[in-house]
Amino acid sequence: MRDQLERLRGSLVRDRRGWIGGVCAGLANFINVDPTFVRIGVLVAAIFFPKIVIASYIIAWLLLDKR
């Protein structure tokens, strides 16, 4: 289990080419989709759950390494 977490953390990184912190771009690279789709999904989720989305984004921004 620990190896899987280390592998996940190593491959899920913030992308420097991203807009605000690179979290959405990094997640899009990880799941192999266009960053625009992830950004739209985050915006839609933020409409319904703003506190959760903002807190999750900030936590991801702080914890993920830059590429």
PDB file of N, CA, C, O and CB in Angstrom:
ATOM      1  N   MET A   1       0.823  -1.194   0.000  1.00  0.00           N
ATOM      2  CA  MET A   1       0.000   0.000   0.000  1.00  0.00           C
ATOM      3  C   MET A   1       0.868   1.259   0.000  1.00  0.00           C
ATOM      4  O   MET A   1       0.566   2.234  -0.688  1.00  0.00           O
ATOM      5  CB  MET A   1      -0.937  -0.002   1.209  1.00  0.00           C
ATOM      6  N   ARG A   2       1.934   1.224   0.770  1.00  0.00           N
ATOM      7  CA  ARG A   2       2.805   2.393   0.842  1.00  0.00           C
ATOM      8  C   ARG A   2       3.480   2.669  -0.500  1.00  0.00           C
ATOM      9  O   ARG A   2       3.648   3.824  -0.891  1.00  0.00           O
ATOM     10  CB  ARG A   2       3.861   2.199   1.928  1.00  0.00           C
ATOM     11  N   ASP A   3       3.866   1.597  -1.206  1.00  0.00           N
ATOM     12  CA  ASP A   3       4.483   1.763  -2.519  1.00  0.00           C
ATOM     13  C   ASP A   3       3.514   2.404  -3.505  1.00  0.00           C
ATOM     14  O   ASP A   3       3.910   3.234  -4.323  1.00  0.00           O
ATOM     15  CB  ASP A   3       4.963   0.415  -3.056  1.00  0.00           C
ATOM     16  N   GLN A   4       2.249   2.019  -3.425  1.00  0.00           N
ATOM     17  CA  GLN A   4       1.245   2.587  -4.318  1.00  0.00           C
ATOM     18  C   GLN A   4       1.058   4.075  -4.048  1.00  0.00           C
ATOM     19  O   GLN A   4       0.903   4.861  -4.983  1.00  0.00           O
ATOM     20  CB  GLN A   4      -0.088   1.851  -4.163  1.00  0.00           C
ATOM     21  N   LEU A   5       1.073   4.467  -2.769  1.00  0.00           N
ATOM     22  CA  LEU A   5       0.931   5.879  -2.435  1.00  0.00           C
ATOM     23  C   LEU A   5       2.132   6.687  -2.914  1.00  0.00           C
ATOM     24  O   LEU A   5       1.973   7.808  -3.398  1.00  0.00           O
ATOM     25  CB  LEU A   5       0.754   6.051  -0.932  1.00  0.00           C
ATOM     26  N   GLU A   6       3.315   6.132  -2.785  1.00  0.00           N
ATOM     27  CA  GLU A   6       4.514   6.824  -3.255  1.00  0.00           C
ATOM     28  C   GLU A   6       4.504   6.963  -4.781  1.00  0.00           C
ATOM     29  O   GLU A   6       4.885   8.005  -5.314  1.00  0.00           O
ATOM     30  CB  GLU A   6       5.779   6.073  -2.799  1.00  0.00           C
ATOM     31  N   ARG A   7       4.070   5.919  -5.474  1.00  0.00           N
ATOM     32  CA  ARG A   7       3.991   5.970  -6.929  1.00  0.00           C
ATOM     33  C   ARG A   7       2.962   7.001  -7.373  1.00  0.00           C
ATOM     34  O   ARG A   7       3.195   7.740  -8.330  1.00  0.00           O
ATOM     35  CB  ARG A   7       3.642   4.590  -7.500  1.00  0.00           C
ATOM     36  N   LEU A   8       1.821   7.055  -6.680  1.00  0.00           N
ATOM     37  CA  LEU A   8       0.789   8.026  -6.993  1.00  0.00           C
ATOM     38  C   LEU A   8       1.293   9.439  -6.751  1.00  0.00           C
ATOM     39  O   LEU A   8       1.092  10.318  -7.589  1.00  0.00           O
ATOM     40  CB  LEU A   8      -0.466   7.761  -6.167  1.00  0.00           C
ATOM     41  N   ARG A   9       1.933   9.665  -5.639  1.00  0.00           N
ATOM     42  CA  ARG A   9       2.439  10.999  -5.325  1.00  0.00           C
ATOM     43  C   ARG A   9       3.526  11.414  -6.307  1.00  0.00           C
ATOM     44  O   ARG A   9       3.647  12.595  -6.631  1.00  0.00           O
ATOM     45  CB  ARG A   9       2.977  11.044  -3.892  1.00  0.00           C
ATOM     46  N   GLY A  10       4.305  10.474  -6.775  1.00  0.00           N
ATOM     47  CA  GLY A  10       5.362  10.794  -7.720  1.00  0.00           C
ATOM     48  C   GLY A  10       4.838  11.146  -9.104  1.00  0.00           C
ATOM     49  O   GLY A  10       5.469  11.924  -9.820  1.00  0.00           O
ATOM     50  N   SER A  11       3.703  10.593  -9.491  1.00  0.00           N
ATOM     51  CA  SER A  11       3.191  10.843 -10.837  1.00  0.00           C
ATOM     52  C   SER A  11       2.145  11.965 -10.876  1.00  0.00           C
ATOM     53  O   SER A  11       1.890  12.534 -11.937  1.00  0.00           O
ATOM     54  CB  SER A  11       2.591   9.569 -11.398  1.00  0.00           C
ATOM     55  N   LEU A  12       1.549  12.279  -9.744  1.00  0.00           N
ATOM     56  CA  LEU A  12       0.565  13.354  -9.683  1.00  0.00           C
ATOM     57  C   LEU A  12       1.279  14.608  -9.196  1.00  0.00           C
ATOM     58  O   LEU A  12       1.563  14.752  -8.007  1.00  0.00           O
ATOM     59  CB  LEU A  12      -0.641  12.982  -8.743  1.00  0.00           C
ATOM     60  N   VAL A  13       1.565  15.508 -10.123  1.00  0.00           N
ATOM     61  CA  VAL A  13       2.316  16.721  -9.807  1.00  0.00           C
ATOM     62  C   VAL A  13       1.613  17.938 -10.389  1.00  0.00           C
ATOM     63  O   VAL A  13       0.783  17.820 -11.291  1.00  0.00           O
ATOM     64  CB  VAL A  13       3.759  16.628 -10.341  1.00  0.00           C
ATOM     65  N   ARG A  14       1.959  19.112  -9.858  1.00  0.00           N
ATOM     66  CA  ARG A  14       1.438  20.349 -10.430  1.00  0.00           C
ATOM     67  C   ARG A  14       2.206  20.646 -11.711  1.00  0.00           C
ATOM     68  O   ARG A  14       3.402  20.372 -11.809  1.00  0.00           O
ATOM     69  CB  ARG A  14       1.551  21.536  -9.419  1.00  0.00           C
ATOM     70  N   ASP A  15       1.515  21.199 -12.673  1.00  0.00           N
ATOM     71  CA  ASP A  15       2.130  21.531 -13.955  1.00  0.00           C
ATOM     72  C   ASP A  15       2.429  23.024 -13.990  1.00  0.00           C
ATOM     73  O   ASP A  15       1.536  23.835 -13.746  1.00  0.00           O
ATOM     74  CB  ASP A  15       1.210  21.124 -15.141  1.00  0.00           C
ATOM     75  N   ARG A  16       3.647  23.391 -14.284  1.00  0.00           N
ATOM     76  CA  ARG A  16       4.042  24.793 -14.300  1.00  0.00           C
ATOM     77  C   ARG A  16       3.324  25.592 -15.378  1.00  0.00           C
ATOM     78  O   ARG A  16       3.214  26.814 -15.272  1.00  0.00           O
ATOM     79  CB  ARG A  16       5.529  24.902 -14.498  1.00  0.00           C
ATOM     80  N   ARG A  17       2.838  24.925 -16.404  1.00  0.00           N
ATOM     81  CA  ARG A  17       2.130  25.623 -17.478  1.00  0.00           C
ATOM     82  C   ARG A  17       0.678  25.899 -17.120  1.00  0.00           C
ATOM     83  O   ARG A  17      -0.061  26.471 -17.920  1.00  0.00           O
ATOM     84  CB  ARG A  17       2.194  24.813 -18.757  1.00  0.00           C
ATOM     85  N   GLY A  18       0.267  25.498 -15.928  1.00  0.00           N
ATOM     86  CA  GLY A  18      -1.116  25.706 -15.505  1.00  0.00           C
ATOM     87  C   GLY A  18      -1.414  27.163 -15.213  1.00  0.00           C
ATOM     88  O   GLY A  18      -0.506  27.993 -15.164  1.00  0.00           O
ATOM     89  N   TRP A  19      -2.672  27.470 -15.022  1.00  0.00           N
ATOM     90  CA  TRP A  19      -3.087  28.850 -14.812  1.00  0.00           C
ATOM     91  C   TRP A  19      -2.857  29.298 -13.383  1.00  0.00           C
ATOM     92  O   TRP A  19      -2.028  30.174 -13.135  1.00  0.00           O
ATOM     93  CB  TRP A  19      -4.541  29.018 -15.172  1.00  0.00           C
ATOM     94  N   ILE A  20      -3.565  28.721 -12.453  1.00  0.00           N
ATOM     95  CA  ILE A  20      -3.461  29.128 -11.052  1.00  0.00           C
ATOM     96  C   ILE A  20      -2.897  27.948 -10.265  1.00  0.00           C
ATOM     97  O   ILE A  20      -3.644  27.075  -9.823  1.00  0.00           O
ATOM     98  CB  ILE A  20      -4.857  29.585 -10.475  1.00  0.00           C
ATOM     99  N   GLY A  21      -1.620  27.927 -10.100  1.00  0.00           N
ATOM    100  CA  GLY A  21      -0.984  26.880  -9.326  1.00  0.00           C
ATOM    101  C   GLY A  21      -0.704  25.605 -10.090  1.00  0.00           C
ATOM    102  O   GLY A  21       0.146  24.824  -9.663  1.00  0.00           O
ATOM    103  N   GLY A  22      -1.361  25.364 -11.172  1.00  0.00           N
ATOM    104  CA  GLY A  22      -1.116  24.183 -11.984  1.00  0.00           C
ATOM    105  C   GLY A  22      -1.762  22.909 -11.494  1.00  0.00           C
ATOM    106  O   GLY A  22      -1.424  21.824 -11.967  1.00  0.00           O
ATOM    107  N   VAL A  23      -2.692  23.017 -10.550  1.00  0.00           N
ATOM    108  CA  VAL A  23      -3.331  21.817  -9.993  1.00  0.00           C
ATOM    109  C   VAL A  23      -4.213  21.141 -11.040  1.00  0.00           C
ATOM    110  O   VAL A  23      -4.120  19.928 -11.228  1.00  0.00           O
ATOM    111  CB  VAL A  23      -4.168  22.176  -8.747  1.00  0.00           C
ATOM    112  N   CYS A  24      -5.053  21.893 -11.713  1.00  0.00           N
ATOM    113  CA  CYS A  24      -5.941  21.309 -12.726  1.00  0.00           C
ATOM    114  C   CYS A  24      -5.149  20.738 -13.898  1.00  0.00           C
ATOM    115  O   CYS A  24      -5.477  19.666 -14.407  1.00  0.00           O
ATOM    116  CB  CYS A  24      -6.935  22.360 -13.233  1.00  0.00           C
ATOM    117  N   ALA A  25      -4.114  21.447 -14.324  1.00  0.00           N
ATOM    118  CA  ALA A  25      -3.292  20.957 -15.431  1.00  0.00           C
ATOM    119  C   ALA A  25      -2.554  19.682 -15.027  1.00  0.00           C
ATOM    120  O   ALA A  25      -2.437  18.757 -15.831  1.00  0.00           O
ATOM    121  CB  ALA A  25      -2.287  22.038 -15.878  1.00  0.00           C
ATOM    122  N   GLY A  26      -2.064  19.625 -13.813  1.00  0.00           N
ATOM    123  CA  GLY A  26      -1.389  18.418 -13.335  1.00  0.00           C
ATOM    124  C   GLY A  26      -2.338  17.237 -13.229  1.00  0.00           C
ATOM    125  O   GLY A  26      -1.985  16.115 -13.593  1.00  0.00           O
ATOM    126  N   LEU A  27      -3.538  17.486 -12.731  1.00  0.00           N
ATOM    127  CA  LEU A  27      -4.543  16.425 -12.645  1.00  0.00           C
ATOM    128  C   LEU A  27      -4.953  15.955 -14.037  1.00  0.00           C
ATOM    129  O   LEU A  27      -5.152  14.761 -14.259  1.00  0.00           O
ATOM    130  CB  LEU A  27      -5.776  16.910 -11.866  1.00  0.00           C
ATOM    131  N   ALA A  28      -5.078  16.891 -14.968  1.00  0.00           N
ATOM    132  CA  ALA A  28      -5.428  16.528 -16.342  1.00  0.00           C
ATOM    133  C   ALA A  28      -4.336  15.671 -16.977  1.00  0.00           C
ATOM    134  O   ALA A  28      -4.635  14.711 -17.687  1.00  0.00           O
ATOM    135  CB  ALA A  28      -5.665  17.788 -17.184  1.00  0.00           C
ATOM    136  N   ASN A  29      -3.090  16.008 -16.729  1.00  0.00           N
ATOM    137  CA  ASN A  29      -1.988  15.185 -17.246  1.00  0.00           C
ATOM    138  C   ASN A  29      -2.006  13.799 -16.625  1.00  0.00           C
ATOM    139  O   ASN A  29      -1.709  12.810 -17.295  1.00  0.00           O
ATOM    140  CB  ASN A  29      -0.638  15.861 -16.977  1.00  0.00           C
ATOM    141  N   PHE A  30      -2.353  13.726 -15.347  1.00  0.00           N
ATOM    142  CA  PHE A  30      -2.387  12.441 -14.646  1.00  0.00           C
ATOM    143  C   PHE A  30      -3.464  11.518 -15.207  1.00  0.00           C
ATOM    144  O   PHE A  30      -3.231  10.320 -15.371  1.00  0.00           O
ATOM    145  CB  PHE A  30      -2.621  12.662 -13.157  1.00  0.00           C
ATOM    146  N   ILE A  31      -4.651  12.072 -15.502  1.00  0.00           N
ATOM    147  CA  ILE A  31      -5.743  11.241 -16.025  1.00  0.00           C
ATOM    148  C   ILE A  31      -5.815  11.272 -17.545  1.00  0.00           C
ATOM    149  O   ILE A  31      -6.694  10.655 -18.146  1.00  0.00           O
ATOM    150  CB  ILE A  31      -7.069  11.697 -15.446  1.00  0.00           C
ATOM    151  N   ASN A  32      -4.871  12.004 -18.170  1.00  0.00           N
ATOM    152  CA  ASN A  32      -4.698  12.001 -19.619  1.00  0.00           C
ATOM    153  C   ASN A  32      -5.901  12.585 -20.375  1.00  0.00           C
ATOM    154  O   ASN A  32      -6.406  11.992 -21.328  1.00  0.00           O
ATOM    155  CB  ASN A  32      -4.444  10.591 -20.090  1.00  0.00           C
ATOM    156  N   VAL A  33      -6.345  13.771 -19.917  1.00  0.00           N
ATOM    157  CA  VAL A  33      -7.400  14.500 -20.612  1.00  0.00           C
ATOM    158  C   VAL A  33      -6.948  15.942 -20.818  1.00  0.00           C
ATOM    159  O   VAL A  33      -5.913  16.354 -20.293  1.00  0.00           O
ATOM    160  CB  VAL A  33      -8.741  14.444 -19.818  1.00  0.00           C
ATOM    161  N   ASP A  34      -7.711  16.691 -21.568  1.00  0.00           N
ATOM    162  CA  ASP A  34      -7.407  18.093 -21.797  1.00  0.00           C
ATOM    163  C   ASP A  34      -7.642  18.891 -20.503  1.00  0.00           C
ATOM    164  O   ASP A  34      -8.655  18.682 -19.835  1.00  0.00           O
ATOM    165  CB  ASP A  34      -8.270  18.655 -22.959  1.00  0.00           C
ATOM    166  N   PRO A  35      -6.733  19.790 -20.141  1.00  0.00           N
ATOM    167  CA  PRO A  35      -6.907  20.573 -18.911  1.00  0.00           C
ATOM    168  C   PRO A  35      -8.187  21.400 -18.874  1.00  0.00           C
ATOM    169  O   PRO A  35      -8.694  21.698 -17.793  1.00  0.00           O
ATOM    170  CB  PRO A  35      -5.737  21.485 -18.732  1.00  0.00           C
ATOM    171  N   THR A  36      -8.710  21.768 -20.019  1.00  0.00           N
ATOM    172  CA  THR A  36      -9.944  22.548 -20.063  1.00  0.00           C
ATOM    173  C   THR A  36     -11.103  21.796 -19.430  1.00  0.00           C
ATOM    174  O   THR A  36     -11.924  22.398 -18.738  1.00  0.00           O
ATOM    175  CB  THR A  36     -10.286  22.912 -21.496  1.00  0.00           C
ATOM    176  N   PHE A  37     -11.182  20.496 -19.655  1.00  0.00           N
ATOM    177  CA  PHE A  37     -12.257  19.692 -19.072  1.00  0.00           C
ATOM    178  C   PHE A  37     -12.159  19.654 -17.552  1.00  0.00           C
ATOM    179  O   PHE A  37     -13.171  19.728 -16.856  1.00  0.00           O
ATOM    180  CB  PHE A  37     -12.222  18.270 -19.634  1.00  0.00           C
ATOM    181  N   VAL A  38     -10.955  19.540 -17.049  1.00  0.00           N
ATOM    182  CA  VAL A  38     -10.767  19.519 -15.593  1.00  0.00           C
ATOM    183  C   VAL A  38     -11.117  20.880 -15.004  1.00  0.00           C
ATOM    184  O   VAL A  38     -11.764  20.955 -13.960  1.00  0.00           O
ATOM    185  CB  VAL A  38      -9.310  19.133 -15.230  1.00  0.00           C
ATOM    186  N   ARG A  39     -10.697  21.946 -15.659  1.00  0.00           N
ATOM    187  CA  ARG A  39     -11.010  23.298 -15.168  1.00  0.00           C
ATOM    188  C   ARG A  39     -12.511  23.549 -15.145  1.00  0.00           C
ATOM    189  O   ARG A  39     -13.029  24.128 -14.191  1.00  0.00           O
ATOM    190  CB  ARG A  39     -10.321  24.356 -16.038  1.00  0.00           C
ATOM    191  N   ILE A  40     -13.211  23.118 -16.188  1.00  0.00           N
ATOM    192  CA  ILE A  40     -14.666  23.280 -16.225  1.00  0.00           C
ATOM    193  C   ILE A  40     -15.314  22.461 -15.110  1.00  0.00           C
ATOM    194  O   ILE A  40     -16.242  22.930 -14.452  1.00  0.00           O
ATOM    195  CB  ILE A  40     -15.230  22.855 -17.605  1.00  0.00           C
ATOM    196  N   GLY A  41     -14.833  21.257 -14.901  1.00  0.00           N
ATOM    197  CA  GLY A  41     -15.364  20.423 -13.826  1.00  0.00           C
ATOM    198  C   GLY A  41     -15.160  21.052 -12.458  1.00  0.00           C
ATOM    199  O   GLY A  41     -16.047  20.993 -11.607  1.00  0.00           O
ATOM    200  N   VAL A  42     -14.001  21.651 -12.244  1.00  0.00           N
ATOM    201  CA  VAL A  42     -13.727  22.322 -10.970  1.00  0.00           C
ATOM    202  C   VAL A  42     -14.639  23.533 -10.801  1.00  0.00           C
ATOM    203  O   VAL A  42     -15.151  23.773  -9.708  1.00  0.00           O
ATOM    204  CB  VAL A  42     -12.244  22.752 -10.888  1.00  0.00           C
ATOM    205  N   LEU A  43     -14.846  24.291 -11.863  1.00  0.00           N
ATOM    206  CA  LEU A  43     -15.731  25.454 -11.777  1.00  0.00           C
ATOM    207  C   LEU A  43     -17.174  25.055 -11.483  1.00  0.00           C
ATOM    208  O   LEU A  43     -17.848  25.697 -10.677  1.00  0.00           O
ATOM    209  CB  LEU A  43     -15.674  26.250 -13.070  1.00  0.00           C
ATOM    210  N   VAL A  44     -17.645  23.998 -12.135  1.00  0.00           N
ATOM    211  CA  VAL A  44     -19.016  23.522 -11.882  1.00  0.00           C
ATOM    212  C   VAL A  44     -19.145  23.024 -10.441  1.00  0.00           C
ATOM    213  O   VAL A  44     -20.128  23.317  -9.760  1.00  0.00           O
ATOM    214  CB  VAL A  44     -19.398  22.388 -12.879  1.00  0.00           C
ATOM    215  N   ALA A  45     -18.150  22.275  -9.987  1.00  0.00           N
ATOM    216  CA  ALA A  45     -18.181  21.791  -8.605  1.00  0.00           C
ATOM    217  C   ALA A  45     -18.122  22.952  -7.618  1.00  0.00           C
ATOM    218  O   ALA A  45     -18.743  22.898  -6.557  1.00  0.00           O
ATOM    219  CB  ALA A  45     -17.016  20.822  -8.350  1.00  0.00           C
ATOM    220  N   ALA A  46     -17.377  24.001  -7.964  1.00  0.00           N
ATOM    221  CA  ALA A  46     -17.254  25.163  -7.076  1.00  0.00           C
ATOM    222  C   ALA A  46     -18.570  25.921  -6.944  1.00  0.00           C
ATOM    223  O   ALA A  46     -18.803  26.586  -5.935  1.00  0.00           O
ATOM    224  CB  ALA A  46     -16.171  26.103  -7.589  1.00  0.00           C
ATOM    225  N   ILE A  47     -19.421  25.828  -7.942  1.00  0.00           N
ATOM    226  CA  ILE A  47     -20.733  26.478  -7.855  1.00  0.00           C
ATOM    227  C   ILE A  47     -21.572  25.821  -6.766  1.00  0.00           C
ATOM    228  O   ILE A  47     -22.265  26.506  -6.014  1.00  0.00           O
ATOM    229  CB  ILE A  47     -21.471  26.412  -9.215  1.00  0.00           C
ATOM    230  N   PHE A  48     -21.511  24.496  -6.681  1.00  0.00           N
ATOM    231  CA  PHE A  48     -22.334  23.761  -5.723  1.00  0.00           C
ATOM    232  C   PHE A  48     -21.658  23.563  -4.369  1.00  0.00           C
ATOM    233  O   PHE A  48     -22.332  23.532  -3.340  1.00  0.00           O
ATOM    234  CB  PHE A  48     -22.697  22.423  -6.295  1.00  0.00           C
ATOM    235  N   PHE A  49     -20.329  23.429  -4.362  1.00  0.00           N
ATOM    236  CA  PHE A  49     -19.580  23.161  -3.137  1.00  0.00           C
ATOM    237  C   PHE A  49     -18.353  24.081  -3.039  1.00  0.00           C
ATOM    238  O   PHE A  49     -17.222  23.596  -3.072  1.00  0.00           O
ATOM    239  CB  PHE A  49     -19.147  21.677  -3.087  1.00  0.00           C
ATOM    240  N   PRO A  50     -18.556  25.365  -2.922  1.00  0.00           N
ATOM    241  CA  PRO A  50     -17.419  26.284  -3.014  1.00  0.00           C
ATOM    242  C   PRO A  50     -16.363  26.084  -1.923  1.00  0.00           C
ATOM    243  O   PRO A  50     -15.168  26.106  -2.216  1.00  0.00           O
ATOM    244  CB  PRO A  50     -17.916  27.693  -2.958  1.00  0.00           C
ATOM    245  N   LYS A  51     -16.780  25.893  -0.694  1.00  0.00           N
ATOM    246  CA  LYS A  51     -15.801  25.752   0.396  1.00  0.00           C
ATOM    247  C   LYS A  51     -14.962  24.488   0.243  1.00  0.00           C
ATOM    248  O   LYS A  51     -13.752  24.508   0.468  1.00  0.00           O
ATOM    249  CB  LYS A  51     -16.515  25.734   1.750  1.00  0.00           C
ATOM    250  N   ILE A  52     -15.600  23.403  -0.136  1.00  0.00           N
ATOM    251  CA  ILE A  52     -14.883  22.134  -0.297  1.00  0.00           C
ATOM    252  C   ILE A  52     -13.900  22.219  -1.457  1.00  0.00           C
ATOM    253  O   ILE A  52     -12.761  21.767  -1.341  1.00  0.00           O
ATOM    254  CB  ILE A  52     -15.872  20.975  -0.524  1.00  0.00           C
ATOM    255  N   VAL A  53     -14.330  22.792  -2.567  1.00  0.00           N
ATOM    256  CA  VAL A  53     -13.471  22.883  -3.747  1.00  0.00           C
ATOM    257  C   VAL A  53     -12.288  23.807  -3.483  1.00  0.00           C
ATOM    258  O   VAL A  53     -11.155  23.479  -3.833  1.00  0.00           O
ATOM    259  CB  VAL A  53     -14.273  23.382  -4.961  1.00  0.00           C
ATOM    260  N   ILE A  54     -12.541  24.944  -2.874  1.00  0.00           N
ATOM    261  CA  ILE A  54     -11.450  25.879  -2.595  1.00  0.00           C
ATOM    262  C   ILE A  54     -10.456  25.262  -1.615  1.00  0.00           C
ATOM    263  O   ILE A  54      -9.246  25.366  -1.812  1.00  0.00           O
ATOM    264  CB  ILE A  54     -12.001  27.205  -2.033  1.00  0.00           C
ATOM    265  N   ALA A  55     -10.958  24.624  -0.565  1.00  0.00           N
ATOM    266  CA  ALA A  55     -10.066  23.988   0.404  1.00  0.00           C
ATOM    267  C   ALA A  55      -9.263  22.855  -0.241  1.00  0.00           C
ATOM    268  O   ALA A  55      -8.065  22.724   0.011  1.00  0.00           O
ATOM    269  CB  ALA A  55     -10.873  23.451   1.595  1.00  0.00           C
ATOM    270  N   SER A  56      -9.910  22.045  -1.064  1.00  0.00           N
ATOM    271  CA  SER A  56      -9.221  20.936  -1.741  1.00  0.00           C
ATOM    272  C   SER A  56      -8.155  21.452  -2.697  1.00  0.00           C
ATOM    273  O   SER A  56      -7.066  20.885  -2.791  1.00  0.00           O
ATOM    274  CB  SER A  56     -10.227  20.063  -2.503  1.00  0.00           C
ATOM    275  N   TYR A  57      -8.473  22.524  -3.403  1.00  0.00           N
ATOM    276  CA  TYR A  57      -7.522  23.091  -4.358  1.00  0.00           C
ATOM    277  C   TYR A  57      -6.296  23.632  -3.626  1.00  0.00           C
ATOM    278  O   TYR A  57      -5.165  23.413  -4.060  1.00  0.00           O
ATOM    279  CB  TYR A  57      -8.188  24.209  -5.192  1.00  0.00           C
ATOM    280  N   ILE A  58      -6.515  24.332  -2.526  1.00  0.00           N
ATOM    281  CA  ILE A  58      -5.393  24.888  -1.760  1.00  0.00           C
ATOM    282  C   ILE A  58      -4.541  23.779  -1.166  1.00  0.00           C
ATOM    283  O   ILE A  58      -3.314  23.868  -1.178  1.00  0.00           O
ATOM    284  CB  ILE A  58      -5.904  25.811  -0.644  1.00  0.00           C
ATOM    285  N   ILE A  59      -5.172  22.742  -0.651  1.00  0.00           N
ATOM    286  CA  ILE A  59      -4.422  21.613  -0.090  1.00  0.00           C
ATOM    287  C   ILE A  59      -3.601  20.923  -1.177  1.00  0.00           C
ATOM    288  O   ILE A  59      -2.436  20.589  -0.962  1.00  0.00           O
ATOM    289  CB  ILE A  59      -5.382  20.601   0.578  1.00  0.00           C
ATOM    290  N   ALA A  60      -4.204  20.710  -2.337  1.00  0.00           N
ATOM    291  CA  ALA A  60      -3.471  20.088  -3.446  1.00  0.00           C
ATOM    292  C   ALA A  60      -2.319  20.977  -3.882  1.00  0.00           C
ATOM    293  O   ALA A  60      -1.238  20.481  -4.200  1.00  0.00           O
ATOM    294  CB  ALA A  60      -4.410  19.810  -4.639  1.00  0.00           C
ATOM    295  N   TRP A  61      -2.537  22.276  -3.902  1.00  0.00           N
ATOM    296  CA  TRP A  61      -1.509  23.232  -4.296  1.00  0.00           C
ATOM    297  C   TRP A  61      -0.314  23.143  -3.345  1.00  0.00           C
ATOM    298  O   TRP A  61       0.838  23.212  -3.774  1.00  0.00           O
ATOM    299  CB  TRP A  61      -2.081  24.667  -4.314  1.00  0.00           C
ATOM    300  N   LEU A  62      -0.599  22.991  -2.068  1.00  0.00           N
ATOM    301  CA  LEU A  62       0.483  22.926  -1.080  1.00  0.00           C
ATOM    302  C   LEU A  62       1.194  21.574  -1.054  1.00  0.00           C
ATOM    303  O   LEU A  62       2.399  21.519  -0.808  1.00  0.00           O
ATOM    304  CB  LEU A  62      -0.063  23.227   0.292  1.00  0.00           C
ATOM    305  N   LEU A  63       0.467  20.486  -1.302  1.00  0.00           N
ATOM    306  CA  LEU A  63       1.043  19.148  -1.139  1.00  0.00           C
ATOM    307  C   LEU A  63       1.714  18.594  -2.393  1.00  0.00           C
ATOM    308  O   LEU A  63       2.675  17.832  -2.289  1.00  0.00           O
ATOM    309  CB  LEU A  63      -0.022  18.202  -0.706  1.00  0.00           C
ATOM    310  N   LEU A  64       1.224  18.962  -3.573  1.00  0.00           N
ATOM    311  CA  LEU A  64       1.784  18.397  -4.794  1.00  0.00           C
ATOM    312  C   LEU A  64       3.089  19.088  -5.179  1.00  0.00           C
ATOM    313  O   LEU A  64       3.245  20.297  -5.009  1.00  0.00           O
ATOM    314  CB  LEU A  64       0.778  18.506  -5.934  1.00  0.00           C
ATOM    315  N   ASP A  65       4.012  18.302  -5.695  1.00  0.00           N
ATOM    316  CA  ASP A  65       5.289  18.840  -6.154  1.00  0.00           C
ATOM    317  C   ASP A  65       5.121  19.477  -7.518  1.00  0.00           C
ATOM    318  O   ASP A  65       4.232  19.107  -8.284  1.00  0.00           O
ATOM    319  CB  ASP A  65       6.362  17.740  -6.204  1.00  0.00           C
ATOM    320  N   LYS A  66       5.994  20.452  -7.820  1.00  0.00           N
ATOM    321  CA  LYS A  66       6.005  21.050  -9.153  1.00  0.00           C
ATOM    322  C   LYS A  66       6.722  20.125 -10.111  1.00  0.00           C
ATOM    323  O   LYS A  66       7.644  19.406  -9.725  1.00  0.00           O
ATOM    324  CB  LYS A  66       6.676  22.440  -9.137  1.00  0.00           C
ATOM    325  N   ARG A  67       6.302  20.146 -11.337  1.00  0.00           N
ATOM    326  CA  ARG A  67       6.989  19.347 -12.348  1.00  0.00           C
ATOM    327  C   ARG A  67       8.096  20.171 -12.931  1.00  0.00           C
ATOM    328  O   ARG A  67       8.819  19.702 -13.810  1.00  0.00           O
ATOM    329  CB  ARG A  67       6.024  18.866 -13.453  1.00  0.00           C
TER     330      ARG A  67
END
